[in-house]
Amino acid sequence: MVVKLCKKPAEAAFGLVDHHWIVTDTKSAGMWNAKGAPFPNIPFLADVAVRDHSSEKGGVCKVIPNVDEEKVNQQLKLGRHLGRWTPWNQCQTFAQDVIYNARPFGYNNYMYGQDNHTTTPIPIW
């Protein structure tokens, strides 16, 4: 049972940022425009939902340790409404939240920054 975080340059942002999604043994899903949303290839301020990503090509994937695959799969229910796309509610934050919510209770999701004093979320990449 493996959970992978995948990424590739986002078409909607002209490749300036990466689109993220999650792959498990049984699912490949991430955030994208909800079905029926206007401008299906432009997420900005659109209604977003969990969408199937099994046809994504050209991405790079990394195995994420200490993640409960069943808890990930529960969060990747296709069609689940995720609100509106904003800079604080987008594919990268969604993937990070899914992984965070599927980690064991008390798992340290933080690490010391380069100055060894501040804590920052563990960078997945």
Phi and psi in degrees as GROMACS dihedral restraints (atoms count N, CA, C in turn):
[ dihedral_restraints ]
;  ai    aj    ak    al  type     phi  dphi    fc
    3     4     5     6     1  -128.7    20    10
    4     5     6     7     1   140.5    20    10
    6     7     8     9     1  -116.1    20    10
    7     8     9    10     1   129.4    20    10
    9    10    11    12     1  -122.6    20    10
   10    11    12    13     1   142.0    20    10
   12    13    14    15     1  -101.4    20    10
   13    14    15    16     1   128.0    20    10
   15    16    17    18     1  -117.4    20    10
   16    17    18    19     1   154.3    20    10
   18    19    20    21     1  -150.5    20    10
   19    20    21    22     1   156.2    20    10
   21    22    23    24     1  -160.7    20    10
   22    23    24    25     1   160.0    20    10
   24    25    26    27     1   -56.3    20    10
   25    26    27    28     1   132.8    20    10
   27    28    29    30     1   -76.1    20    10
   28    29    30    31     1   125.1    20    10
   30    31    32    33     1   -64.1    20    10
   31    32    33    34     1   -37.0    20    10
   33    34    35    36     1   -68.2    20    10
   34    35    36    37     1   -21.2    20    10
   36    37    38    39     1  -111.5    20    10
   37    38    39    40     1    24.7    20    10
   39    40    41    42     1    56.8    20    10
   40    41    42    43     1    27.0    20    10
   42    43    44    45     1    76.9    20    10
   43    44    45    46     1     8.8    20    10
   45    46    47    48     1   -76.8    20    10
   46    47    48    49     1   -24.4    20    10
   48    49    50    51     1  -130.9    20    10
   49    50    51    52     1   165.9    20    10
   51    52    53    54     1   -96.9    20    10
   52    53    54    55     1   140.9    20    10
   54    55    56    57     1   -86.5    20    10
   55    56    57    58     1   132.7    20    10
   57    58    59    60     1  -114.8    20    10
   58    59    60    61     1   145.6    20    10
   60    61    62    63     1  -151.3    20    10
   61    62    63    64     1   171.0    20    10
   63    64    65    66     1  -119.7    20    10
   64    65    66    67     1   140.3    20    10
   66    67    68    69     1  -123.6    20    10
   67    68    69    70     1   130.5    20    10
   69    70    71    72     1  -119.5    20    10
   70    71    72    73     1  -174.4    20    10
   72    73    74    75     1   -64.1    20    10
   73    74    75    76     1   -23.3    20    10
   75    76    77    78     1  -121.2    20    10
   76    77    78    79     1   -10.9    20    10
   78    79    80    81     1  -138.9    20    10
   79    80    81    82     1   154.6    20    10
   81    82    83    84     1  -139.3    20    10
   82    83    84    85     1   108.4    20    10
   84    85    86    87     1  -152.2    20    10
   85    86    87    88     1   158.8    20    10
   87    88    89    90     1  -165.5    20    10
   88    89    90    91     1  -173.8    20    10
   90    91    92    93     1   -84.5    20    10
   91    92    93    94     1   136.9    20    10
   93    94    95    96     1  -159.5    20    10
   94    95    96    97     1   174.6    20    10
   96    97    98    99     1   -53.4    20    10
   97    98    99   100     1   139.7    20    10
   99   100   101   102     1   -65.7    20    10
  100   101   102   103     1   151.0    20    10
  102   103   104   105     1   -57.9    20    10
  103   104   105   106     1   136.3    20    10
  105   106   107   108     1    87.0    20    10
  106   107   108   109     1    -3.7    20    10
  108   109   110   111     1   -69.3    20    10
  109   110   111   112     1   142.9    20    10
  111   112   113   114     1   -66.1    20    10
  112   113   114   115     1   155.4    20    10
  114   115   116   117     1    52.6    20    10
  115   116   117   118     1    69.2    20    10
  117   118   119   120     1   -58.6    20    10
  118   119   120   121     1   -19.4    20    10
  120   121   122   123     1  -102.9    20    10
  121   122   123   124     1     7.3    20    10
  123   124   125   126     1  -124.6    20    10
  124   125   126   127     1   108.1    20    10
  126   127   128   129     1   -81.3    20    10
  127   128   129   130     1   -16.8    20    10
  129   130   131   132     1   -55.4    20    10
  130   131   132   133     1   116.4    20    10
  132   133   134   135     1    65.5    20    10
  133   134   135   136     1     7.9    20    10
  135   136   137   138     1   -79.4    20    10
  136   137   138   139     1   158.6    20    10
  138   139   140   141     1   -67.0    20    10
  139   140   141   142     1   134.8    20    10
  141   142   143   144     1  -122.9    20    10
  142   143   144   145     1   157.8    20    10
  144   145   146   147     1  -151.1    20    10
  145   146   147   148     1   168.9    20    10
  147   148   149   150     1   -73.7    20    10
  148   149   150   151     1   125.7    20    10
  150   151   152   153     1  -126.3    20    10
  151   152   153   154     1   151.6    20    10
  153   154   155   156     1   -64.4    20    10
  154   155   156   157     1   133.0    20    10
  156   157   158   159     1  -121.0    20    10
  157   158   159   160     1    18.6    20    10
  159   160   161   162     1   -64.3    20    10
  160   161   162   163     1   -18.5    20    10
  162   163   164   165     1   -97.3    20    10
  163   164   165   166     1     4.9    20    10
  165   166   167   168     1   -62.0    20    10
  166   167   168   169     1   134.8    20    10
  168   169   170   171     1  -122.5    20    10
  169   170   171   172     1   150.8    20    10
  171   172   173   174     1    81.0    20    10
  172   173   174   175     1    11.6    20    10
  174   175   176   177     1   -87.0    20    10
  175   176   177   178     1   167.3    20    10
  177   178   179   180     1  -114.6    20    10
  178   179   180   181     1   132.4    20    10
  180   181   182   183     1  -119.6    20    10
  181   182   183   184     1   147.9    20    10
  183   184   185   186     1  -130.9    20    10
  184   185   186   187     1   131.8    20    10
  186   187   188   189     1   -69.5    20    10
  187   188   189   190     1   132.3    20    10
  189   190   191   192     1  -106.8    20    10
  190   191   192   193     1   116.8    20    10
  192   193   194   195     1   -78.5    20    10
  193   194   195   196     1   165.5    20    10
  195   196   197   198     1    58.2    20    10
  196   197   198   199     1    43.7    20    10
  198   199   200   201     1  -128.4    20    10
  199   200   201   202     1   133.3    20    10
  201   202   203   204     1   -81.8    20    10
  202   203   204   205     1   110.3    20    10
  204   205   206   207     1   -60.4    20    10
  205   206   207   208     1   -37.9    20    10
  207   208   209   210     1   -62.6    20    10
  208   209   210   211     1   -41.5    20    10
  210   211   212   213     1   -65.9    20    10
  211   212   213   214     1   -35.5    20    10
  213   214   215   216     1   -63.8    20    10
  214   215   216   217     1   -49.7    20    10
  216   217   218   219     1   -58.9    20    10
  217   218   219   220     1   -36.5    20    10
  219   220   221   222     1   -62.0    20    10
  220   221   222   223     1   -34.8    20    10
  222   223   224   225     1   -80.9    20    10
  223   224   225   226     1   -16.1    20    10
  225   226   227   228     1   -96.7    20    10
  226   227   228   229     1    34.3    20    10
  228   229   230   231     1   -67.1    20    10
  229   230   231   232     1   115.9    20    10
  231   232   233   234     1   -59.4    20    10
  232   233   234   235     1   134.7    20    10
  234   235   236   237     1    90.7    20    10
  235   236   237   238     1    -9.5    20    10
  237   238   239   240     1   -60.7    20    10
  238   239   240   241     1   123.3    20    10
  240   241   242   243     1   -69.8    20    10
  241   242   243   244     1   136.0    20    10
  243   244   245   246     1  -119.7    20    10
  244   245   246   247     1    13.6    20    10
  246   247   248   249     1    91.3    20    10
  247   248   249   250     1  -151.9    20    10
  249   250   251   252     1  -103.1    20    10
  250   251   252   253     1   147.9    20    10
  252   253   254   255     1   -69.0    20    10
  253   254   255   256     1   129.9    20    10
  255   256   257   258     1  -142.5    20    10
  256   257   258   259     1   170.7    20    10
  258   259   260   261     1   -59.9    20    10
  259   260   261   262     1   -19.1    20    10
  261   262   263   264     1  -102.5    20    10
  262   263   264   265     1    -3.5    20    10
  264   265   266   267     1  -138.3    20    10
  265   266   267   268     1    82.6    20    10
  267   268   269   270     1  -142.4    20    10
  268   269   270   271     1  -178.9    20    10
  270   271   272   273     1   -58.9    20    10
  271   272   273   274     1   -36.8    20    10
  273   274   275   276     1   -70.6    20    10
  274   275   276   277     1   -43.3    20    10
  276   277   278   279     1   -68.4    20    10
  277   278   279   280     1   -36.1    20    10
  279   280   281   282     1   -61.2    20    10
  280   281   282   283     1   -50.1    20    10
  282   283   284   285     1   -61.1    20    10
  283   284   285   286     1   -42.3    20    10
  285   286   287   288     1   -63.5    20    10
  286   287   288   289     1   -41.8    20    10
  288   289   290   291     1   -64.9    20    10
  289   290   291   292     1   -41.1    20    10
  291   292   293   294     1   -59.7    20    10
  292   293   294   295     1   -46.8    20    10
  294   295   296   297     1   -64.3    20    10
  295   296   297   298     1   -45.6    20    10
  297   298   299   300     1   -58.3    20    10
  298   299   300   301     1   -44.8    20    10
  300   301   302   303     1   -70.8    20    10
  301   302   303   304     1   -14.2    20    10
  303   304   305   306     1  -104.5    20    10
  304   305   306   307     1     9.0    20    10
  306   307   308   309     1   -89.7    20    10
  307   308   309   310     1   156.5    20    10
  309   310   311   312     1   -60.6    20    10
  310   311   312   313     1   149.7    20    10
  312   313   314   315     1   -56.0    20    10
  313   314   315   316     1   132.4    20    10
  315   316   317   318     1    83.8    20    10
  316   317   318   319     1    -1.2    20    10
  318   319   320   321     1   -63.0    20    10
  319   320   321   322     1   134.5    20    10
  321   322   323   324     1   -77.0    20    10
  322   323   324   325     1   105.2    20    10
  324   325   326   327     1   -93.7    20    10
  325   326   327   328     1    11.8    20    10
  327   328   329   330     1  -125.4    20    10
  328   329   330   331     1   158.1    20    10
  330   331   332   333     1  -144.2    20    10
  331   332   333   334     1   164.1    20    10
  333   334   335   336     1   -72.9    20    10
  334   335   336   337     1   141.1    20    10
  336   337   338   339     1   -71.8    20    10
  337   338   339   340     1  -177.5    20    10
  339   340   341   342     1   -63.3    20    10
  340   341   342   343     1   -24.9    20    10
  342   343   344   345     1   -84.9    20    10
  343   344   345   346     1     1.1    20    10
  345   346   347   348     1    62.1    20    10
  346   347   348   349     1    17.4    20    10
  348   349   350   351     1  -122.7    20    10
  349   350   351   352     1   -42.0    20    10
  351   352   353   354     1   -88.7    20    10
  352   353   354   355     1   151.0    20    10
  354   355   356   357     1  -107.3    20    10
  355   356   357   358     1   143.4    20    10
  357   358   359   360     1  -136.5    20    10
  358   359   360   361     1   155.4    20    10
  360   361   362   363     1   -57.3    20    10
  361   362   363   364     1   144.9    20    10
  363   364   365   366     1   -60.9    20    10
  364   365   366   367     1   121.9    20    10
  366   367   368   369     1   -70.0    20    10
  367   368   369   370     1   127.5    20    10
  369   370   371   372     1   -76.3    20    10
  370   371   372   373     1   -26.7    20    10
